[in-house]
Amino acid sequence: MRLVLDEEQRQLREAVRDFLRTASPLPKARQGYDPQVYARLNGELGLSGLIVPEEYGGAGAGMAELAVALEETGAALLPGPFLATAFATIALVSTPDKELLGAIAEGRIAATLGRDTLDHDGAAVSGTLTQVLSGMEADVLVAPARGADGTLLVAVELAGPGVTRTALETLDLTRGQARVALEGAPARVLGPAPEAGDRLCVALAAEQLGVMRAALDAIVAYAKIRVTFGRYIGSYQGVKHKLADMHGKLEQAESIVRYAAWAADESPDELPEAAALAQAYVGRACFEVARDHLLLHGGIGFTWEHDAHLYYKRAKADEVLLGPPRIHRARLANLLEL
């Protein structure tokens, strides 16, 4: 088991961090999705192709490397379809569809994953998907579809006929969702629908870890410069205790994410428990750190102009994206036969 990053993974982290620091700082995240930033993210760093096999044009890396990238995009609150494309790619790597994987690896398309099952009839699909992550920005929808041959994974062009997309009003202002209605939409069958839920949980936990780290770093920096009653707020015992609690949650979350990513790559038998643990703990811990980050800023943290609410809203949206923590706690208890 490996719970620390190796040299190549550290280099990847620094490269992504440096890129996002200049290409997508928080003021830019407020402005929403920028296709040019997404194109550069793939053209210069090749991030969407990280886990795409080399024979399909990707880097052939594992979940550990994808987790590193998602941690940094989470810390930057990167707008746009990077997480959605990662979700879709996790499902796609089990299929032999070289064309779609190649397009993702080259950054030519963004994809998203529908988690509800559609109805498949020959070469077309019908059904309605709610809360499709980055559904307005993505080019291709990958989703399971039930038909005469069982449940298959299909791909649908979101700008094609038979597709109606409606943007939803969401809590997270930096990343949108959409309602996607399909009525006889042309679809390409990719193969049997894989069981990708555990890897999705690991990917999301990696993003949540990044949100936690950025929120904690921000409030620690603030505590060193904010003066109240003639003292830096970081010198008050109550603030110190709260920061220590937040740091402890971050340390535990990092160990869990590193373990879950390792299990995804090296120990499939351990992955179900590791994935359930990741969402049972990290999702709630991320929200609590983002909440305390906002509260420790005092009144300024509640204003629209301050960035604290951006972390808070991303953390809350992520906490329930793959189901609330109680669902994952129940699953973990069942897996452990408790």
N, C-alpha and C positions, 0 to 999 in steps of 0.2 A: 504494500500500500504506500502511495506517495501523496503526502499532504502539503508539499511545498513545490513551488514552480521551479522547473529546470532553467538552464541558461537561455535556451531558445524561447521558452514561454515568457520569461522576463523581458527578452528583447521585443517579443510581440506586444506585450503589455505597454512597454515604453513607446513603441512606434504608434500604436493606436491612441494612447494618451496624448502624445505630442500633436498628432494630427487633429484630434478633436479640440484640443486647447485653442488652436488657431482657426480651424474651419467651422467649429460649431460651439462657440462659447454660450453660456446661459442666455445672454440677451438675444442671441440668434435663435435659440430653442423656443423662445416666446413667440417667434414669428411663424413657427410651424415648419412643415416639411419643405426642404429645399432639394429638388432633384439633382442639382449640380453637386451638392455635398455628398449625396448618396452615390452619384457616379464616380466622384473622386475616391470615396471610401473603397469602392471596388476596383477602380482603375489603378490607384496607387498602392493599395494594401491588399486587394483581393479577398476582402473579408467574407463576402457572400459565398465564396468558393472554398472556404476553409475545410469543411468536412466532405466536400464533393470529391470522389475518387480521382486520382491523377489521370486515369485513362479517359475521364470525362472532362478534363480541363481544369480540375480543382487542385487543391493543395494536398488532399489525402490525409488531412490531420484528423484528430479525434475530438471527442466532447471536451476534453481538458483544454484544448486550444480554443474551441468555440466559447467555452466558459470564460476564458481570459478576455476575449474580445467583447463578450456581452457584459462583463463586469465594467469595462471601460465605457461602453456606449450607455450603460445604465447610469454611471456616475455623471456623464455629460447630459443626461436626459435627452439623448439624441431623438429628434422627431423623425417620423417616417417609418418605412416598412422593413427595417433591418431585422427586428425580432420576428416579425411575421414571416419574412423570407427564411429565417433560420428555422422556424417551426415547420414550414413547408419542406425545406430541404431535409430535415430530420426524417420526415415521412418518405421523401422521394429516394433517399439513398438505398432503400431496400428494393427499389424497382430498377429494371434495366433500361429506363428511358434516358438514353444518352442526350437526346436533343434538348429536353427541358433542363436537365442538370447542367449541360454545357452552357445554355443561355444564362442560367443563374450564376454559374461560376465566372462568366465573362462580364457579369453586371449588366447584361442587355435587358433583363427583365427583373421585376420584383414580383414575388409570389406571396400568397397567404394561404392559410390552412383553415378549412371549414371543419368544425368538430361535430356538427350534426350530420346525420346520414341523409343523403338525397335519394330520389327514386331514379333508377336507370332503366331506360327502355331502348334497347338497340344502341344508337349512336347519340342519344340525347338524354339530358337529365332535367328533372323538375324538383322543386322544393324551395323552401325559404330558410335562409341561414341568418340568424340574428347575431349581432355583436361580432362581426367579422373584423378581426384586427387589421388595421390599415387597409380596409376594404375599398376605400376610394383611391388609394395610391397604387395598389398592386395591379399588375397586368394579368396575372393568372391566378385562378383559384384552384387549389388542390383539395379534394374532399372525398370521403367515402360515399359510395352510392350502391344501393341495394337493387339487385335485378335478378333475372332468371338464373344467372351463373353465380349467385351469392353476392357478397359485399366486396366491391372492387374499389380501387383508388382511381379517380378520374381527374382530368385537368380540363378547366373551362376558361376560355378567353373572356375576361371580364368586360371587355369593350365589344364583345360579339353579340349576335342576335339572341333574343330570348333572355337577356340579363338586364335586370333593373337594380341599380344601386342607389341607396338612400343614406346620406350621411347622418349619423346619430349625434345628438348632443351628449357629450361625455364629460366626466369629471376631470380626466387628465387632458389638459389643454395642449400638451406637447405631442400627443399621438392619438389619432382618431380611430373610430370604429364605424362600421356600416352595416345596414341591413341589405342582404343580397337575395333577391327573388329571381328564381330561374323557372322558365316555362318553355320546355322543349329546347333548351340551350344545347348547341352542339358540344359534345364532350369526347375526349380521347381517353380510352382505357389504358391505364398504366400498369396494372397488375393487381394482385391481391392486396387488400387494405392491410397495412402493417399495424402492429401494436406499438405505437410510438409514444404513448402517454408518459411513460417513465422518463424518457429523454426530454420531453417537453418540460416536465417538472424541473429537471436539472438545469435546462437552459434558462427558464424563468428565474430560478433561484440565483443563478449567476448574475442576472441583471439586478435583482433585488439586493444582492451583496454590494454591487457598485453604488446603488442609490444610498444604501446605509453608510458606506465609506465616505461618499461625498458630503452627505448631511452632517456626519460627525466631524469631518475635517473643517467644514464651514463654521460650525458652532464653536469648536475649539479655537479657531482663529478669532472669532468674534469675542469670546470670553477673555482673550488676551488684550483687547483694545477698548472694550466698553467699560466706562467708568460710571459707577453709581455710588452715591454717598462718599465720594472721595476715594473709592477703591475699585480696582478692576474686578468685574463680576467673577472672574475665574478664581479669585482669592477666597470667595465665600465657600464655606464647607458644604452647604447645600448644593451649590452648583458643582463642586468637585465630585460629590457623591453621584449626582445625576450623570455627569460625564463619564465617570468610572463605570456606571451601570451600562451606559450606551456602548462603551468600549468593550465590555465583557460580552454583550450580545453580538457585537461585530466579530469578535474573535471566535465565538462559537459558530456563528454563521459561516465564517470563512472555512473552518475545519469541515463543516458539514458539506459545503459546496465542493470543496476539493475532493472529499471522499466520494461524493455522489458522482462527480465527473470521472474520477478514477474507476469507479465501479462500472460506469457505462462503457468504458474502453476496455477494461481488463478483467472484470468479474461480473458477468451478466447475472449470475445467481444472486448476487448481493444487491443488484440494481433496484428491484422493487421496493425493498425496505429503505434503501438509501434515498430513493426519489420521494417516497412518502414522507420520510423524515425531513427532507429538504423543504417541502412545502408546508409540512406541519409546523416547523420551527421558523424558517427563514422568512416566510411571508408575514407572519405576525411580528417578528422581531424588526423587520424592515419598517413596517408601519409605526411601531412604537418609537424607533429611533427618529424617524421623520417627524412624528408628532412632538417629541421632546425637543427636537431641533427648532421647531417652530415656537414652542412655548418659551424656551430659554431666550429667545430673541426679545421677549416682551411684546409690547404693543406694536412695534415696527414689523414683527413677524406676521401679523394678521393683515397687513396692508397689501393691496394689489401690486404695488410697485416692488415689494420685496420678493426675493426668490424662494423664500421658505415654503410658500404654499405650493410651488411647483413640485418640490420633493414630496410633500405631504400627499398631493393628489396622485402622483405617479405611484407612490407606495400603496395607497388605498386601492387604486385601479388594479395594480399587479397582485395584491393580496387575494382578490377574488377572481382573477382572470381564468385560472384553471380549477376553480372551486374554492370555497373558503377553507381555512385551515382545519376546521372541525372534520371535514370530509377526509382529509389526509391523515388526521390523527386516528380516526376510526379505521381507516385502511391499514395504517401501521399497526394498530392494536390487533387487527385480524391476522396480519402477516406474522406477528410475533406470538399469536395464539394466547393473547392476554384476556 
